[in-house]
Amino acid sequence: MIAERTAPKTVEELAKTLAQCNDAGLAVTIEGGRTLHGMGSQPRRSDLVISTTRLNELLTHEYHDLTCSVRAGMTLAQLGERLAQQGQFVPIDAPLRRKATIGGTMAAGWLGPRRHFYGRSRDFAIGSQVVLADGTIANAGGMVVKNVSGYDMSKLYIGSFGTLGVITQLNFKTLPVPQHRRVLIARLPERSRDRVVTQIAALAVVPAAACCVEGFRKNIEGEDGIDGRLFLLLEGSQALLDRATRDIRSALGRAGVPETIILDSGAPESLERLLDAQIATLGERSMTYRSLGMPETVESRARELRDAANRRELFTDVLFDIMNGDVFVRVSERDSRAFAEKIENCDDELRAIDPRSVIVAGDAPIRASLNAWGAPPESIAKMRGVKERFDPKGTLNPGRFVDGI
């Protein structure tokens, strides 16, 4: 049965609809741009889909105070373009930014590769408006950077996958747009990657993003060496970029990398392609896993996850974040039938390496039978308790979150 769909024009209309569904015992699925629909579990039941895409205004931009307020249905690209008119931005990194909504990205708790440089996107949220399951419109925080005493309720909804309330508005602190951006790409010779990771992690001038890549040839610039390739993003003044570039070339030379390509134009687009690759699928013949961990273990985890998939005779594309410790592994086959035959055993092996790895992309029907979230965290009982308090009837995104919440 296909659920009905609605896209309210106002917060009040959304609240009224949600209250009616809650009273009637209907299950509601919350959607933004659907860019992260492949992440986590599918809803257990869905009677109505509520889209936030028509709630897409920039409400205020107090550029002198470095703050803004935005409706949740606005896309990352739209917000970026509006703030850039005053030379500012909010560092929210997520795939498919021209379709991804602010609310959906924040509800998913997506973690970007520049968070070691600027902080997590949730750190920039200073206020929120949320519609609870019973239709109550709840506000938290405000438009002042330091305005919270006690628990910051806005943070509770970020990363909750719409299971506690529908985010309709977020207030952010903003930053000045970097003066310059530069991308550096280098092919990695055989047995050089561990040395490269060590050298990059020890740089005095920290890159805004630093990733090692294997594959993703149609998605990310550069060509692989035997050990893949390196992608670096620098942001800041021209003097800072020039100094960092000299340091990086020297560091890569010590690691045995003979050549570095510098791209001074199109750096924002290069970052977009890197982000998009994190959830890029190959139809019904691929699945992408994300493993979170410490930067010190990132290279070894990437290698172990890749080798486990290869042992199951599956192809792999790998991307790992040197500075933050994230690993993305896309496993695939030449056709969907062969993929379906192999992925369950492969999933078991990947979970043995990282029990809490999360499926973030994949259109294969078999995905519904896999545990997309992996092992539940130790706090799962508390998470269930919070869900019970905020949504006792289980109206919002039932089954969408960790361990069937």
Sequence and secondary structure as in RCSB ss.txt:
>XXXX:A:sequence
MIAERTAPKTVEELAKTLAQCNDAGLAVTIEGGRTLHGMGSQPRRSDLVISTTRLNELLTHEYHDLTCSVRAGMT
LAQLGERLAQQGQFVPIDAPLRRKATIGGTMAAGWLGPRRHFYGRSRDFAIGSQVVLADGTIANAGGMVVKNVSG
YDMSKLYIGSFGTLGVITQLNFKTLPVPQHRRVLIARLPERSRDRVVTQIAALAVVPAAACCVEGFRKNIEGEDG
IDGRLFLLLEGSQALLDRATRDIRSALGRAGVPETIILDSGAPESLERLLDAQIATLGERSMTYRSLGMPETVES
RARELRDAANRRELFTDVLFDIMNGDVFVRVSERDSRAFAEKIENCDDELRAIDPRSVIVAGDAPIRASLNAWGA
PPESIAKMRGVKERFDPKGTLNPGRFVDGI
>XXXX:A:secstr
   EEE  SSHHHHHHHHHHHHHHT  EEEESS TTTTSS   S  SEEEE TT   EEEEETTTTEEEEETTSB
HHHHHHHHHTTTEE     SSTTT BHHHHHHHT   TTHHHH  GGGGEEEEEEE TTS EEEEE SSSS   S
  HHHHHTTSTTSS EEEEEEEE EE  SEEEEEEEE  TT HHHHHHHHHT SS  SEEEEEES TTTSSS  B
TTBEEEEEEEE HHHHHHHHHHHHHHHHHTT    EEE SSHHHHHHHHHHHTT   TTSEEEEEE   GGGHHH
HHHHHHHHHHHTT EEEEEEETTT  EEEEEE SSHHHHHHHHHHHHHHHHHH TT EEEE   GGGGGS TT S
  TTHHHHHHHHHHH TT  BSTT SGGG 
